[in-house]
């Protein structure tokens, strides 16, 4: 399950992900992320993205590949991407997904993620 919301005062798109995802969930997330940014009147590179995956499990290779493709090829990208991830194995998987972006990082807590996003 993925839920996307916005915080217009901070030009922030927030995504909450949990459980075991499917590649179709990743495609829907891409649409929802873009719609959220556009609902604030923001284009590519004009918003921040905070993704809370603390309740997500290790994902299948299909889902990992879908997220890697999204990060590499999205036409609508966040200026910075912070991901909250618990557990060493899940953090390793997430770091592998985002390794192609210099402006993305993984954090254990929301406070750490927000501090980095807004620094």
Secondary structure by P-SEA (a helix, b strand, c coil): cbbbbbcccccbbbbbbbccccaaaaaaaaaaaaaaaaaaccccccbbbbbbccccccccaaaaaaaaaaaacccccccbbbbbbccaaaaaaaaaaacccccccccccaaaaaaaaac
